[in-house]
Amino acid sequence: MKLVLFLNMGGATNLKDCELFLKNMFNDPYILGIKNDFLRSFVAFCITKARVGAMRENYKQIGSSSPLNFITASLCEKLNSRQESFKFDFINLYVPPFAKEILEKYTLKSEDELILFPLYPHHSQTTTTTSLEALHNEIKKQKIEAKIKEVNFFYKDENYNAMIIKHILKANEIFLPERKKSLIFSAHSLPISVIKRGDLYEKHIREHFELLKKQLSDKFDTILLSYQSKLGPVKWLGPSTEEILKGLKNEALIYPLSFCIDCSETIFELELEYRKIATKNYHLIACPNDSLEFQNFILSHLDN
């Protein structure tokens, strides 16, 4: 058996799980960099209690559930139905399904392969590293002897970028095709302090942006990179997507650069919340999700 496990933070599928998500996220030392476990737990408790009400109100506006689990499950089902070389499943870091329950579903032998596939195009300690570490810990607990492989970041992959460009150009043909528009690549932000500790995320995002910009520069009036989802008073990567939208001079397309699957950051923050401040209309392009192009990329990437 070749079992491929997609890894992601996960999204709450109900209002109750909003608290679980926040609790687990802020207890993650890669997210809240407090070395003392007790102190980190206390701070995480305080942040969770302060934020859970607002998070639930936001979730109510998108049907009280993140689409991330549903879409990822659909992606796995589609991949499983079209081939027999690999078996696909998925694991979340902060909400179910967790590593323990998914790994217990399968009887893996020493001759089997377990392929860990973080659904993050760019590497960050706050996403890829912590997800892989949690899974390796559970693999060790369950004494799984299968061969372990890891899929690395893939933002330079030609097939992946061809898919992104195809989706952008298709959206450009549909949304106000007669007008010259701006294109905004919106990436999830990170605190500057994380980058200063050697995190590769900003470097990968900027390199990815330049690769795509080079191939799309003749199609748009302006192509911009911005960052979204800042939390708290510390300095984060910028410019913020909010600032860009407040100063829009013409209509725009927005592509969520750091996401593979739509989540609350895309369907609530980008689709709903930011429209209240944008000076011009814009069209949000969906993440790769369970599209045929994304399926093809995954299979080709695993075959390489």
C-alpha positions in Angstrom: 0.0 0.0 0.0 1.1 3.6 -0.7 -0.9 5.7 1.7 -0.8 9.5 1.0 -1.9 11.7 3.9 -2.7 15.3 3.2 -1.8 17.6 6.1 -3.4 20.9 7.0 -4.3 23.0 10.1 -7.9 22.1 9.6 -11.1 24.1 9.9 -13.9 24.0 12.4 -16.9 22.1 11.1 -19.2 23.4 13.7 -19.3 26.3 16.2 -18.3 24.2 19.1 -15.0 23.3 17.4 -14.0 26.9 17.1 -12.8 26.8 20.7 -10.9 23.6 20.1 -9.2 25.0 17.1 -8.1 28.2 18.9 -7.0 26.2 22.0 -4.8 23.8 20.0 -3.4 26.5 17.7 -2.3 28.8 20.4 -0.9 25.9 22.4 1.4 25.1 19.5 4.9 26.3 20.3 5.5 27.0 16.6 2.5 29.4 16.7 2.9 30.9 20.1 6.6 30.9 20.7 6.6 30.8 24.5 9.1 28.0 25.6 7.5 27.4 29.0 4.6 25.0 28.5 2.7 26.2 31.5 2.9 29.8 30.6 2.1 29.1 27.0 -1.0 27.1 28.0 -2.1 30.0 30.2 -1.7 32.6 27.5 -3.4 30.3 25.0 -6.3 29.9 27.3 -6.6 33.7 27.6 -6.4 34.3 23.9 -8.9 31.5 23.1 -11.5 32.9 25.5 -11.0 36.4 24.1 -11.3 35.4 20.5 -13.7 32.5 20.4 -16.9 34.6 20.4 -15.8 36.7 17.4 -14.7 33.5 15.5 -18.1 32.0 16.0 -19.8 35.1 14.8 -17.6 35.1 11.7 -18.4 31.4 11.1 -22.1 32.0 11.3 -21.7 34.2 8.2 -20.3 31.2 6.2 -22.8 28.6 7.4 -21.2 27.8 10.8 -18.6 25.6 9.2 -15.3 25.9 7.3 -15.4 24.2 3.9 -11.9 22.9 4.4 -12.7 19.4 5.6 -15.5 18.9 3.0 -13.3 19.9 0.1 -10.3 17.9 1.2 -12.5 14.8 1.7 -13.8 15.4 -1.8 -10.3 15.7 -3.2 -9.4 12.4 -1.6 -12.5 10.7 -3.0 -11.8 11.9 -6.5 -8.2 10.9 -6.4 -9.1 7.4 -5.0 -11.7 6.9 -7.6 -9.4 7.5 -10.6 -6.4 5.3 -9.8 -5.2 2.4 -7.6 -1.5 3.2 -7.1 -2.2 5.4 -4.1 -4.7 5.6 -1.3 -5.5 9.1 -0.2 -6.7 10.4 3.2 -6.2 13.6 5.3 -5.3 14.7 8.7 -5.8 18.0 10.5 -3.5 19.5 13.2 -6.0 21.4 15.3 -9.4 19.9 14.8 -10.6 16.4 13.7 -9.7 14.2 12.0 -6.5 14.0 14.0 -3.4 11.8 13.3 -4.3 9.2 15.9 -7.7 8.3 14.5 -6.6 8.3 10.8 -3.5 6.2 11.4 -5.5 3.7 13.4 -7.7 3.1 10.3 -4.9 1.5 8.4 -2.7 -1.6 9.0 0.6 -0.5 7.6 3.4 -3.1 7.2 7.1 -2.6 6.8 6.8 -2.9 3.0 4.1 -0.2 2.8 4.8 3.5 2.1 3.4 6.3 4.1 3.6 9.6 2.1 3.2 12.8 4.1 1.9 15.6 1.8 1.5 19.0 3.6 -1.0 21.1 1.6 1.3 24.1 1.9 3.0 25.3 -1.3 5.6 27.2 0.7 7.6 26.1 3.8 7.0 27.5 7.2 7.7 26.3 10.7 4.2 27.4 11.6 2.6 25.1 9.0 4.7 22.4 7.5 7.2 21.8 10.3 4.6 21.6 13.1 2.3 19.4 11.0 5.0 16.9 10.2 6.3 16.9 13.7 2.9 16.1 15.1 2.4 13.2 12.6 5.9 11.8 13.2 5.2 11.7 17.0 2.0 9.8 16.4 3.7 7.4 14.0 6.3 6.7 16.7 3.6 6.1 19.3 1.8 3.6 17.1 5.1 1.9 16.2 4.3 2.1 12.5 7.2 0.5 10.5 6.1 1.6 7.0 8.6 3.5 4.8 8.1 7.2 5.4 8.3 9.8 2.6 7.6 13.5 2.7 6.5 15.9 0.0 8.4 19.1 0.2 7.2 22.6 -0.7 6.1 22.8 -4.3 5.7 26.5 -5.3 8.3 26.1 -8.0 6.6 23.2 -9.7 5.8 24.0 -13.3 2.6 22.0 -13.3 1.4 23.7 -10.1 2.0 27.2 -11.5 0.5 26.3 -14.8 -2.7 25.4 -12.9 -2.6 28.8 -11.1 -2.1 30.7 -14.3 -4.9 28.8 -16.0 -7.3 29.6 -13.1 -6.4 33.3 -13.1 -6.7 33.7 -16.9 -10.1 31.9 -16.9 -11.3 34.3 -14.1 -10.0 37.2 -16.1 -12.1 36.2 -19.1 -15.2 36.1 -17.0 -14.9 39.0 -14.6 -15.2 42.3 -16.5 -13.3 41.0 -19.6 -13.4 44.3 -21.4 -11.4 46.1 -18.6 -7.8 46.2 -17.6 -7.6 45.0 -14.0 -5.3 44.7 -11.1 -4.2 41.2 -9.9 -3.6 40.8 -6.1 -1.8 37.8 -4.7 -2.9 37.6 -1.1 -0.8 35.4 1.2 -1.4 34.6 4.8 0.8 36.9 6.9 3.3 35.9 9.6 4.9 37.9 12.5 8.2 39.5 11.5 9.7 37.8 14.6 9.0 34.4 13.0 10.8 35.4 9.8 13.8 36.7 11.8 14.2 33.3 13.4 15.0 31.9 10.0 11.6 30.9 8.7 11.6 30.4 4.9 8.1 31.5 4.3 8.6 35.1 3.2 11.4 34.1 0.8 9.3 31.4 -0.8 6.3 33.7 -1.1 8.3 36.4 -2.8 10.0 34.0 -5.2 6.6 32.5 -6.0 5.1 35.9 -6.6 7.9 36.8 -9.0 7.6 33.6 -11.0 3.9 34.2 -11.5 4.2 37.9 -12.1 6.7 37.3 -14.9 4.1 35.1 -16.8 1.1 37.4 -16.2 2.6 40.9 -16.5 1.1 41.6 -19.9 -2.4 40.6 -18.8 -3.0 43.1 -15.9 -2.6 46.8 -15.2 -0.9 46.1 -11.9 0.2 42.9 -10.1 0.6 43.2 -6.3 1.6 41.0 -3.4 -0.1 41.5 -0.1 -0.6 39.7 3.2 -3.8 39.0 5.2 -5.0 37.6 8.5 -2.8 39.7 10.9 -3.6 39.1 14.6 -2.4 41.1 17.6 -0.2 44.2 18.1 3.1 42.8 16.9 4.6 43.7 13.5 3.6 41.3 10.7 4.5 40.9 7.0 3.1 43.6 4.8 1.6 45.4 3.0 -1.7 44.1 4.2 -4.4 43.1 1.8 -6.7 45.5 3.7 -4.5 48.4 2.8 -4.3 47.4 -0.8 -8.1 47.1 -1.1 -8.6 50.5 0.6 -6.6 52.1 -2.2 -7.8 50.2 -5.2 -7.8 52.4 -8.4 -9.6 49.8 -10.6 -11.3 46.5 -10.4 -9.2 43.5 -9.4 -8.8 39.8 -9.2 -7.6 38.3 -5.9 -5.7 34.9 -5.8 -5.1 33.4 -2.3 -1.5 32.4 -2.9 -0.7 30.5 0.2 -3.8 28.3 0.4 -4.5 25.0 -1.5 -8.0 24.5 0.0 -10.6 27.2 0.6 -11.1 28.0 4.3 -12.4 30.8 6.5 -9.5 33.0 5.5 -10.7 32.9 1.9 -14.5 32.6 2.0 -15.0 34.9 5.0 -12.1 37.2 5.2 -11.4 37.7 1.4 -14.9 37.1 0.1 -17.0 38.9 2.7 -15.1 41.0 5.2 -12.7 42.8 2.9 -15.5 43.8 0.5 -16.7 46.3 3.2 -13.5 48.3 2.8 -12.6 47.8 -0.9 -12.8 51.0 -3.0 -13.5 49.0 -6.1 -15.2 45.7 -7.0 -13.1 42.5 -7.1 -13.4 38.8 -7.9 -12.0 36.2 -5.6 -10.5 33.2 -7.4 -11.1 29.9 -5.7 -8.2 27.9 -4.3 -7.1 24.8 -6.3 -9.5 22.7 -4.1 -10.6 19.4 -5.6 -10.2 20.7 -9.2 -9.1 18.3 -12.0 -6.0 20.4 -12.5 -5.0 20.1 -8.8 -5.6 16.3 -8.9 -3.4 16.0 -12.0 -0.6 18.0 -10.2 -0.8 15.8 -7.1 -0.5 12.6 -9.1 2.3 13.9 -11.3 4.2 15.2 -8.3 4.0 11.9 -6.6 5.2 10.1 -9.7 8.3 12.2 -9.9 
